[in-house]
């Protein structure tokens, strides 16, 4: 159950990050506002997961899913590229979250 809250929360965080990029530093107020609302909703869902797991597990898992999703979203929608060190960093993040959840 808690994993569903964390994944949904991370998905909203990913969308917030992508819309923040689309707002171009809040030049587009609409997309900036959407990003803020989605970020708030992401934290609300993250709060619900805290009834089931400790904050350290919930937040680290949420952050890792958000980082990986934002990297993929940037690559797909904005043609951003990761170098070798960036890919290695993602692998380290995934490994850390797996170890934390064991």
C-alpha positions as a Python dict, from the first residue, in 0.01 Angstrom:
ca = {
    (1, 'X'): (0, 0, 0),
    (2, 'X'): (271, 247, 100),
    (3, 'X'): (462, 182, -222),
    (4, 'X'): (158, 295, -422),
    (5, 'X'): (150, 625, -235),
    (6, 'X'): (523, 673, -288),
    (7, 'X'): (510, 593, -660),
    (8, 'X'): (208, 818, -716),
    (9, 'X'): (377, 1094, -519),
    (10, 'X'): (699, 1054, -718),
    (11, 'X'): (502, 1064, -1044),
    (12, 'X'): (347, 1396, -941),
    (13, 'X'): (694, 1521, -846),
    (14, 'X'): (829, 1420, -1187),
    (15, 'X'): (546, 1604, -1360),
    (16, 'X'): (608, 1907, -1139),
    (17, 'X'): (976, 1908, -1236),
    (18, 'X'): (898, 1877, -1607),
    (19, 'X'): (638, 2154, -1593),
    (20, 'X'): (882, 2371, -1401),
    (21, 'X'): (1126, 2329, -1689),
    (22, 'X'): (843, 2409, -1933),
    (23, 'X'): (768, 2730, -1740),
    (24, 'X'): (1119, 2850, -1831),
    (25, 'X'): (1201, 2991, -1490),
    (26, 'X'): (839, 3098, -1425),
    (27, 'X'): (825, 3309, -1742),
    (28, 'X'): (512, 3111, -1820),
    (29, 'X'): (310, 3166, -1504),
    (30, 'X'): (55, 2896, -1593),
    (31, 'X'): (312, 2613, -1612),
    (32, 'X'): (489, 2747, -1305),
    (33, 'X'): (162, 2742, -1109),
    (34, 'X'): (87, 2387, -1230),
    (35, 'X'): (434, 2280, -1114),
    (36, 'X'): (378, 2427, -767),
    (37, 'X'): (37, 2261, -728),
    (38, 'X'): (174, 1924, -839),
    (39, 'X'): (467, 1952, -597),
    (40, 'X'): (229, 2023, -309),
    (41, 'X'): (11, 1727, -406),
    (42, 'X'): (324, 1508, -426),
    (43, 'X'): (411, 1595, -66),
    (44, 'X'): (55, 1527, 47),
    (45, 'X'): (70, 1176, -102),
    (46, 'X'): (414, 1124, 49),
    (47, 'X'): (264, 1213, 387),
    (48, 'X'): (14, 926, 355),
    (49, 'X'): (295, 676, 303),
    (50, 'X'): (444, 778, 639),
    (51, 'X'): (168, 589, 817),
    (52, 'X'): (323, 265, 691),
    (53, 'X'): (701, 319, 672),
    (54, 'X'): (964, 537, 837),
    (55, 'X'): (1038, 876, 686),
    (56, 'X'): (1390, 771, 584),
    (57, 'X'): (1263, 484, 369),
    (58, 'X'): (969, 677, 221),
    (59, 'X'): (1166, 991, 138),
    (60, 'X'): (1468, 813, -8),
    (61, 'X'): (1249, 591, -226),
    (62, 'X'): (1041, 891, -336),
    (63, 'X'): (1353, 1089, -415),
    (64, 'X'): (1512, 808, -613),
    (65, 'X'): (1201, 746, -823),
    (66, 'X'): (1172, 1122, -875),
    (67, 'X'): (1535, 1157, -982),
    (68, 'X'): (1521, 868, -1225),
    (69, 'X'): (1184, 976, -1366),
    (70, 'X'): (1296, 1336, -1407),
    (71, 'X'): (1612, 1224, -1585),
    (72, 'X'): (1407, 1008, -1821),
    (73, 'X'): (1151, 1285, -1872),
    (74, 'X'): (1426, 1536, -1950),
    (75, 'X'): (1576, 1293, -2197),
    (76, 'X'): (1244, 1217, -2368),
    (77, 'X'): (1079, 1560, -2370),
    (78, 'X'): (1371, 1803, -2365),
    (79, 'X'): (1644, 1599, -2538),
    (80, 'X'): (1874, 1633, -2238),
    (81, 'X'): (2162, 1387, -2221),
    (82, 'X'): (2340, 1213, -1937),
    (83, 'X'): (2709, 1140, -1947),
    (84, 'X'): (2872, 830, -1804),
    (85, 'X'): (2899, 979, -1454),
    (86, 'X'): (2527, 1068, -1459),
    (87, 'X'): (2431, 713, -1558),
    (88, 'X'): (2661, 576, -1290),
    (89, 'X'): (2494, 806, -1038),
    (90, 'X'): (2152, 672, -1131),
    (91, 'X'): (2278, 316, -1083),
    (92, 'X'): (2409, 410, -738),
    (93, 'X'): (2074, 569, -646),
    (94, 'X'): (1882, 258, -755),
    (95, 'X'): (2120, 33, -561),
    (96, 'X'): (2089, 247, -249),
    (97, 'X'): (1709, 241, -253),
    (98, 'X'): (1703, -136, -305),
    (99, 'X'): (1936, -180, -9),
    (100, 'X'): (1729, 54, 209),
    (101, 'X'): (1411, -137, 134),
    (102, 'X'): (1556, -480, 221),
}
